[in-house]
Amino acid sequence: MNEPIRTDLSVQRERAFLVKVILPGMNFDVRHPLRELAALADAAGAEVLDGLIQKRTAPSAKTYLGKGKVQELKERAEACEVDLIIFDNELSPAQIRELEAATHRKVLDRSELILDIFASHAQTHEAKLQVELAQLEYTAPRLRGMWTHLERIAGAGGATSAGAVGGIGTRGPGERQIEIDRRIVSDRVAMLKRQIEQIDRRKVQAIASRSEQFTVSLVGYTNAGKSSLMNALTDAGQPVEDQLFKTLDTRTARWSLGAGQFALLSDTVGFVRDLPHRLVASFRATLEEAIHARLLLHVIDSSAPDVLWQAESVQTVLDELGCGQSPTICLLNKIDLAGNESAVAVLENRLPRCLPVSARTGAGLDRLVEMVLEEMRCQATHVTVRTAVGNGRLIAEIDRMAEVAARRYTDSHVEMDLHIDRTQLDQLLGRYPELECLTPLPDPAAERPLPRPAPTPFLEP
């Protein structure tokens, strides 16, 4: 049988067989170990026909699976007439090569599958650059095992007795094709990193420019309904489909909270368990919105059968990003699809600071606005300021940036009791020297919100 074509990493329209090797300490859905991998394969366009699971204390260095399981995998893959085999583990190039030789099928690992999904969903120039970088960094160390033409000699020297087929400047032992390919990949990676660094600098500057605003970021498992929720709260017009990793680009929109208050709400790329580190690194600027947000809205699909496991997977990624202790509200989305009020109540008890909502029906969104306003007040500084009554420009700026709790007028001045973010207060005092602060300002370190207590363990029901 012909060797699998390793230059084509796509799984579109292919018949797939799923494999998972369970190792000690691995985090997975105990009741349905292959559910997430099947959803990922479906998002990539593959038709899942069968699956195989093996528990091992350590992976086999040669084939990851045990020898007997490899034989079973070969027989079952042949019986199902599948085109490819997808592992829910990260395999080495040598393991992929051995498995392909044993099964005569193309073999993909988890990272390769997720990279393919990201590549198919990337729409903007930035997203395409980020995905290409992640793909090249994944592919570079696997060149020798992935293509069959890499041992050809490029210099053509020695092709004849005179060694002259390649012409002047190419005689000699030449350069193997694998070395050329590695250099091409290395040059392309360097160029992509330079372009992405320029984009990252602009994005970080844009995020920094929003420091005077209260920023809120939607995070959650992929397909939990973040984009639908953003559309329900703002006029962002995010595209919505029932598909994993539909949103790869961050979108930020103004969210009106009423009474003149507003926040900047950002949608982010969805998470999954063991999101490839190359993707996390490539999409670092995209995730900056979540890292620097003043409040995280953790969107959870309450209708998912593995909802607690999904929530734990998201928390793990947030911890890896360094924002696992940021102020967070857990939103139990899709309660209109959950179908069991008691199940939602159980989730409310198990997840900290939880609120049932529905992006489709609007249920719970009014209470969400109240909770966000409460968080804004908790993070605000309480001060009294004074300025001239005739300074209308400054007073209008204060009304825009702060919550005015009280006003007291004298013949020529107005005193205002404010709930205002410390950063915004410092900006006002810097721009308007005539503004007097009548309240001693506390140490900014003391103003910083206390980290949230560690969440209740996500135990299976």
C-alpha positions as CSV (number, residue, x, y, z in Angstrom):
1,M,0.0,0.0,0.0
2,N,1.2,3.5,-0.8
3,E,2.7,5.5,2.0
4,P,0.3,8.1,3.6
5,I,0.7,11.5,2.2
6,R,2.2,13.6,5.0
7,T,2.2,16.9,3.3
8,D,-1.6,17.1,3.6
9,L,-2.6,17.6,7.2
10,S,-6.2,18.3,6.5
11,V,-8.9,15.9,7.7
12,Q,-11.7,17.2,5.5
13,R,-14.2,14.6,4.4
14,E,-12.2,11.7,5.8
15,R,-13.3,8.7,7.8
16,A,-11.7,8.7,11.2
17,F,-10.8,6.2,13.9
18,L,-10.2,7.7,17.4
19,V,-7.6,6.5,19.9
20,K,-6.9,7.6,23.5
21,V,-4.2,6.4,25.8
22,I,-5.0,7.2,29.4
23,L,-2.0,7.8,31.6
24,P,-1.7,8.3,35.4
25,G,-2.7,11.8,36.4
26,M,-4.4,12.6,33.1
27,N,-7.4,15.0,33.2
28,F,-10.3,13.6,31.2
29,D,-14.0,13.0,31.1
30,V,-14.3,9.7,32.9
31,R,-17.8,8.8,31.5
32,H,-17.0,9.7,27.9
33,P,-13.2,9.8,27.3
34,L,-13.5,10.3,23.6
35,R,-16.3,12.9,23.5
36,E,-14.1,15.9,23.1
37,L,-11.9,14.3,20.5
38,A,-15.0,13.3,18.5
39,A,-16.3,16.9,18.7
40,L,-12.9,18.2,17.5
41,A,-12.8,15.6,14.6
42,D,-16.3,16.6,13.6
43,A,-15.3,20.3,13.6
44,A,-12.5,19.4,11.3
45,G,-14.9,17.8,8.9
46,A,-14.1,14.1,9.6
47,E,-16.7,11.3,10.0
48,V,-15.9,9.4,13.2
49,L,-16.6,5.6,12.8
50,D,-15.0,4.0,15.9
51,G,-12.7,4.4,18.8
52,L,-10.2,2.6,21.0
53,I,-9.0,3.4,24.6
54,Q,-6.1,1.9,26.5
55,K,-4.9,2.6,30.0
56,R,-1.1,2.5,30.5
57,T,1.3,3.5,33.3
58,A,3.6,4.9,30.6
59,P,3.4,5.3,26.8
60,S,5.3,2.9,24.6
61,A,8.4,4.7,23.3
62,K,7.9,3.1,19.8
63,T,4.2,3.3,19.2
64,Y,2.6,5.0,22.2
65,L,0.1,2.1,22.3
66,G,1.1,-1.4,23.5
67,K,2.1,-3.9,20.8
68,G,-1.2,-5.9,21.1
69,K,-3.3,-2.7,20.9
70,V,-1.5,-1.7,17.7
71,Q,-2.5,-4.9,16.1
72,E,-6.1,-4.5,17.3
73,L,-6.0,-0.9,16.0
74,K,-4.8,-2.1,12.6
75,E,-7.6,-4.8,12.4
76,R,-10.4,-2.5,13.5
77,A,-9.2,0.3,11.2
78,E,-9.2,-2.1,8.3
79,A,-12.7,-3.4,9.2
80,C,-14.1,0.1,9.3
81,E,-12.2,1.2,6.2
82,V,-11.1,4.4,7.8
83,D,-8.8,6.9,6.1
84,L,-7.0,8.2,9.1
85,I,-6.4,7.6,12.8
86,I,-6.6,10.4,15.3
87,F,-4.8,10.2,18.7
88,D,-6.0,12.2,21.7
89,N,-2.3,12.4,22.7
90,E,0.7,14.2,21.4
91,L,2.9,11.8,19.5
92,S,6.6,12.1,18.5
93,P,7.5,12.0,14.8
94,A,9.0,8.5,15.2
95,Q,5.8,7.2,16.9
96,I,3.7,8.6,14.0
97,R,6.0,7.0,11.5
98,E,5.8,3.6,13.3
99,L,2.0,3.7,13.6
100,E,1.5,4.6,10.0
101,A,3.8,1.8,8.9
102,A,1.9,-0.7,11.1
103,T,-1.7,0.4,10.2
104,H,-1.2,1.7,6.6
105,R,-3.3,4.7,7.6
106,K,-2.5,8.4,8.1
107,V,-2.0,9.2,11.8
108,L,-2.7,12.6,13.4
109,D,-2.2,13.6,17.0
110,R,-4.3,16.0,19.1
111,S,-2.1,19.1,18.3
112,E,-2.2,18.4,14.6
113,L,-6.0,18.1,14.6
114,I,-6.5,21.4,16.5
115,L,-4.1,23.2,14.3
116,D,-6.1,22.0,11.3
117,I,-9.3,23.3,12.8
118,F,-7.7,26.7,13.5
119,A,-6.3,26.9,10.0
120,S,-9.8,26.2,8.5
121,H,-11.4,28.9,10.6
122,A,-8.8,31.7,10.4
123,Q,-10.3,34.6,8.4
124,T,-8.3,37.7,9.2
125,H,-4.7,38.3,8.2
126,E,-3.6,38.3,11.8
127,A,-5.3,34.9,12.6
128,K,-3.8,33.3,9.5
129,L,-0.3,34.5,10.5
130,Q,-0.8,33.1,14.0
131,V,-2.0,29.8,12.8
132,E,0.7,29.4,10.2
133,L,3.4,30.1,12.8
134,A,2.0,27.5,15.1
135,Q,1.8,25.0,12.2
136,L,5.4,25.6,11.1
137,E,6.7,25.4,14.7
138,Y,4.9,22.1,15.1
139,T,6.1,20.8,11.7
140,A,9.8,21.9,11.8
141,P,11.1,19.1,14.2
142,R,9.0,16.5,12.3
143,L,10.3,17.1,8.8
144,R,12.4,14.0,8.5
145,G,9.5,11.7,9.4
146,M,6.8,13.5,7.4
147,W,7.9,13.6,3.8
148,T,9.6,11.0,1.6
149,H,11.5,13.3,-0.7
150,L,13.8,14.8,1.9
151,E,16.8,12.7,1.2
152,R,17.3,13.9,-2.4
153,I,20.5,15.8,-3.1
154,A,19.9,19.4,-4.1
155,G,23.3,20.5,-5.4
156,A,23.4,17.9,-8.2
157,G,27.2,17.7,-7.8
158,G,28.3,14.1,-8.5
159,A,25.3,13.4,-10.7
160,T,27.8,12.8,-13.6
161,S,31.5,11.9,-13.6
162,A,32.2,15.5,-14.2
163,G,29.8,16.6,-11.5
164,A,28.5,19.4,-13.8
165,V,24.8,18.8,-14.1
166,G,24.0,21.5,-11.6
167,G,26.2,24.0,-13.4
168,I,28.9,26.4,-12.1
169,G,28.5,27.0,-8.3
170,T,26.6,23.8,-7.6
171,R,29.3,21.2,-8.0
172,G,30.3,19.2,-5.0
173,P,28.4,17.0,-2.5
174,G,25.5,19.4,-2.6
175,E,22.9,20.0,0.1
176,R,20.3,17.4,1.1
177,Q,16.7,18.5,0.5
178,I,15.8,18.2,4.2
179,E,18.4,20.8,5.0
180,I,16.9,23.2,2.4
181,D,13.4,22.6,3.7
182,R,14.6,23.2,7.3
183,R,16.2,26.5,6.3
184,I,13.1,27.6,4.4
185,V,10.9,26.8,7.4
186,S,13.3,28.6,9.7
187,D,13.3,31.7,7.5
188,R,9.5,31.7,7.2
189,V,9.1,31.3,11.0
190,A,11.4,34.2,11.6
191,M,9.5,36.4,9.2
192,L,6.1,35.4,10.7
193,K,7.4,36.2,14.2
194,R,8.5,39.7,13.1
195,Q,5.1,40.4,11.5
196,I,3.2,39.0,14.5
197,E,5.4,41.0,16.9
198,Q,4.4,44.2,15.1
199,I,0.7,43.3,15.3
200,D,1.2,42.3,19.0
201,R,2.7,45.7,19.8
202,R,-0.2,47.5,18.3
203,K,-2.7,45.3,20.1
204,V,-0.9,45.7,23.4
205,Q,-0.9,49.5,22.9
206,A,-4.6,49.4,22.1
207,I,-5.3,47.4,25.3
208,A,-3.2,49.8,27.3
209,S,-5.1,52.7,25.9
210,R,-8.3,51.2,27.5
211,S,-6.8,51.4,31.0
212,E,-9.2,54.2,31.9
213,Q,-12.2,52.0,31.1
214,F,-13.6,49.0,33.0
215,T,-12.7,46.0,30.8
216,V,-14.6,42.7,30.8
217,S,-13.6,39.6,28.9
218,L,-15.7,36.6,28.0
219,V,-13.8,33.3,28.4
220,G,-14.9,29.8,28.3
221,Y,-14.8,26.4,26.6
222,T,-15.2,26.5,22.9
223,N,-18.8,26.6,21.7
224,A,-20.1,27.6,25.1
225,G,-22.0,30.5,23.6
226,K,-19.6,33.4,24.2
227,S,-20.3,35.1,20.8
228,S,-24.0,34.7,21.3
229,L,-23.8,36.3,24.7
230,M,-21.7,39.2,23.4
231,N,-24.3,39.8,20.7
232,A,-27.1,39.8,23.4
233,L,-25.2,42.3,25.5
234,T,-23.9,44.6,22.8
235,D,-24.3,45.4,19.1
236,A,-21.1,43.7,18.2
237,G,-22.6,41.5,15.5
238,Q,-20.3,38.5,16.1
239,P,-20.8,35.6,13.7
240,V,-22.4,32.7,15.5
241,E,-22.4,29.1,14.5
242,D,-22.7,25.8,16.5
243,Q,-19.1,24.9,15.8
244,L,-15.9,24.6,17.8
245,F,-13.3,27.4,17.5
246,K,-15.6,29.6,15.3
247,T,-14.1,32.7,16.9
248,L,-10.4,33.2,16.6
249,D,-10.2,37.0,16.5
250,T,-10.9,39.1,19.6
251,R,-13.8,41.6,19.2
252,T,-14.3,44.4,21.7
253,A,-17.5,46.4,21.9
254,R,-19.0,49.0,24.3
255,W,-21.4,47.5,26.8
256,S,-24.0,50.0,28.2
257,L,-24.8,49.1,31.9
258,G,-27.3,51.9,32.3
259,A,-27.3,55.1,34.4
260,G,-24.4,56.4,32.3
261,Q,-22.1,53.5,33.1
262,F,-20.5,51.3,30.5
263,A,-17.8,48.7,30.2
264,L,-15.7,47.4,27.3
265,L,-16.6,43.8,26.6
266,S,-14.3,41.5,24.7
267,D,-14.9,38.1,23.1
268,T,-11.9,35.7,23.1
269,V,-10.9,32.4,21.4
270,G,-12.5,29.4,23.1
271,F,-10.4,27.0,25.2
272,V,-10.1,23.2,25.3
273,R,-8.2,20.8,27.5
274,D,-4.5,20.7,26.6
275,L,-4.7,23.6,24.1
276,P,-1.3,23.2,22.2
277,H,1.3,25.5,23.7
278,R,2.3,26.7,20.3
279,L,-1.2,28.0,19.7
280,V,-1.3,29.7,23.2
281,A,2.1,31.4,22.3
282,S,0.9,32.4,18.8
283,F,-2.4,33.8,20.1
284,R,-0.8,35.5,23.1
285,A,-1.8,38.9,22.0
286,T,-5.4,37.7,21.3
287,L,-5.5,36.4,24.9
288,E,-4.1,39.7,26.3
289,E,-7.7,40.9,26.5
290,A,-8.4,38.2,29.1
291,I,-5.1,38.6,30.9
292,H,-5.6,42.3,31.5
293,A,-9.3,42.4,32.0
294,R,-10.7,43.8,35.2
295,L,-13.4,41.2,35.3
296,L,-13.7,37.7,33.6
297,L,-17.1,36.3,32.6
298,H,-16.5,32.5,32.5
299,V,-19.2,31.3,30.1
300,I,-20.2,27.7,30.8
301,D,-22.5,25.5,28.6
302,S,-25.0,24.3,31.2
303,S,-26.6,21.9,28.7
304,A,-23.3,20.0,28.0
305,P,-23.2,16.5,29.6
306,D,-19.6,17.1,30.7
307,V,-20.2,20.6,31.9
308,L,-18.1,20.3,35.1
309,W,-15.2,18.8,33.2
310,Q,-15.3,21.6,30.7
311,A,-15.3,24.2,33.4
312,E,-12.3,22.7,35.0
313,S,-10.5,22.6,31.7
314,V,-11.1,26.4,31.2
315,Q,-9.8,27.1,34.8
316,T,-6.7,25.1,34.0
317,V,-6.0,27.3,30.9
318,L,-6.7,30.5,32.9
319,D,-4.2,29.4,35.5
320,E,-1.6,28.8,32.8
321,L,-2.2,32.3,31.4
322,G,-1.7,33.7,34.9
323,C,-5.2,35.1,35.3
324,G,-6.8,32.2,37.2
325,Q,-7.3,34.3,40.3
326,S,-8.8,37.4,38.5
327,P,-12.2,38.5,39.6
328,T,-14.7,36.1,37.8
329,I,-18.4,35.5,37.4
330,C,-19.4,32.1,36.2
331,L,-22.3,32.3,33.7
332,L,-24.3,29.1,33.3
333,N,-25.4,29.8,29.7
334,K,-28.0,27.9,27.6
335,I,-30.3,27.2,30.6
336,D,-33.1,27.1,28.1
337,L,-31.5,24.0,26.7
338,A,-30.4,22.4,30.0
339,G,-33.9,20.9,30.5
340,N,-33.4,20.1,34.1
341,E,-33.7,22.9,36.7
342,S,-32.4,20.7,39.5
343,A,-29.2,20.0,37.5
344,V,-28.7,23.8,37.0
345,A,-29.2,24.2,40.8
346,V,-26.5,21.6,41.5
347,L,-24.1,23.5,39.2
348,E,-24.9,26.8,41.1
349,N,-23.9,25.1,44.3
350,R,-20.7,23.6,42.9
351,L,-19.4,26.6,41.0
352,P,-18.3,29.8,42.8
353,R,-20.1,33.1,42.1
354,C,-22.5,31.6,39.6
355,L,-25.4,33.0,37.6
356,P,-27.8,31.1,35.2
357,V,-28.3,33.0,32.0
358,S,-29.5,32.4,28.4
359,A,-28.1,34.4,25.5
360,R,-31.0,33.2,23.3
361,T,-33.9,34.2,25.6
362,G,-32.2,37.0,27.6
363,A,-32.9,35.3,31.0
364,G,-30.6,36.4,33.7
365,L,-28.9,39.2,31.7
366,D,-30.4,42.0,33.9
367,R,-29.0,40.4,37.0
368,L,-25.6,40.1,35.2
369,V,-25.6,43.9,34.6
370,E,-26.2,44.4,38.3
371,M,-23.4,42.0,39.3
372,V,-21.0,43.8,36.9
373,L,-21.9,47.2,38.4
374,E,-21.4,45.8,41.9
375,E,-17.9,44.6,40.8
376,M,-17.2,48.0,39.4
377,R,-18.1,49.6,42.7
378,C,-16.0,47.0,44.6
379,Q,-12.9,47.9,42.5
380,A,-13.6,51.7,42.7
381,T,-12.0,54.3,44.9
382,H,-14.3,56.4,47.1
383,V,-13.2,60.0,47.1
384,T,-14.5,63.5,47.4
385,V,-13.3,66.1,44.9
386,R,-13.9,69.8,44.4
387,T,-13.8,72.1,41.4
388,A,-15.2,75.4,40.2
389,V,-18.9,75.4,39.3
390,G,-18.1,77.0,36.0
391,N,-15.7,74.3,34.9
392,G,-18.3,72.5,32.8
393,R,-15.8,70.5,30.8
394,L,-14.2,68.9,33.9
395,I,-17.6,68.2,35.5
396,A,-18.8,66.5,32.3
397,E,-15.7,64.4,32.2
398,I,-16.3,63.4,35.8
399,D,-19.8,62.4,35.0
400,R,-18.6,60.3,32.1
401,M,-15.8,58.5,34.0
402,A,-17.2,58.1,37.6
403,E,-20.3,57.3,39.5
404,V,-21.3,60.5,41.4
405,A,-22.9,59.5,44.7
406,A,-23.6,63.1,45.9
407,R,-23.1,66.8,44.9
408,R,-22.8,69.8,47.2
409,Y,-22.8,73.3,45.8
410,T,-21.3,76.5,47.3
411,D,-21.2,80.0,45.8
412,S,-18.3,79.1,43.5
413,H,-17.5,75.5,43.9
414,V,-19.1,72.0,43.7
415,E,-18.0,69.1,45.8
416,M,-18.7,65.6,44.5
417,D,-18.5,62.2,46.2
418,L,-17.3,59.7,43.6
419,H,-16.9,56.0,43.1
420,I,-14.2,55.9,40.5
421,D,-11.4,53.6,39.3
422,R,-8.0,54.6,40.7
423,T,-6.4,54.8,37.3
424,Q,-9.2,57.0,36.0
425,L,-8.8,59.3,39.1
426,D,-5.1,59.6,38.5
427,Q,-5.8,60.6,34.9
428,L,-8.3,63.2,35.9
429,L,-5.9,64.7,38.5
430,G,-3.1,64.7,35.9
431,R,-5.1,66.4,33.2
432,Y,-6.9,68.9,35.4
433,P,-4.6,70.5,38.0
434,E,-7.4,72.6,39.2
435,L,-9.3,69.5,40.5
436,E,-8.9,69.2,44.2
437,C,-9.0,65.8,45.9
438,L,-10.3,66.3,49.5
439,T,-9.9,62.6,50.5
440,P,-6.4,61.1,51.3
441,L,-5.7,58.7,48.6
442,P,-5.0,55.1,49.8
443,D,-2.0,53.1,48.7
444,P,-2.7,51.6,45.2
445,A,-1.6,48.2,46.5
446,A,-4.3,48.3,49.2
447,E,-6.9,49.3,46.5
448,R,-6.1,46.2,44.5
449,P,-9.0,43.7,44.7
450,L,-8.2,40.6,46.7
451,P,-7.8,37.4,44.7
452,R,-10.8,35.2,44.6
453,P,-10.8,32.1,46.8
454,A,-9.9,28.9,45.0
455,P,-12.9,27.4,43.3
456,T,-14.7,24.4,44.7
457,P,-13.1,21.2,43.2
458,F,-14.9,20.2,40.1
459,L,-16.0,16.8,41.2
460,E,-18.0,14.5,39.0
461,P,-21.7,14.1,40.1
